[in-house]
């Protein structure tokens, strides 16, 4: 019972977070929300296919935006040759 508690929550084959755009589409039917729901399902399917979660993708995007510079680390604690 406790074995699968660290795994992401899934509803059938979808990540549970992918159900949020679908819920919005069910509550407010329009083509715009249908496109948003389809895009959300595709996004969560692709990142789960790569073996990532939403927090991991957020960290990846933050790393791509900020780069290798870490201004919060003092100069004497930076690794010079790494």
ABEGO torsion letter per residue (X at the ends): XAAAAABBBBBEABBAAAAAAAAAAAABBBAAAAAAAAAAAAAAAAAAAAGBBAAAAAAAAAAAAAEABBAABBAAABBAAX
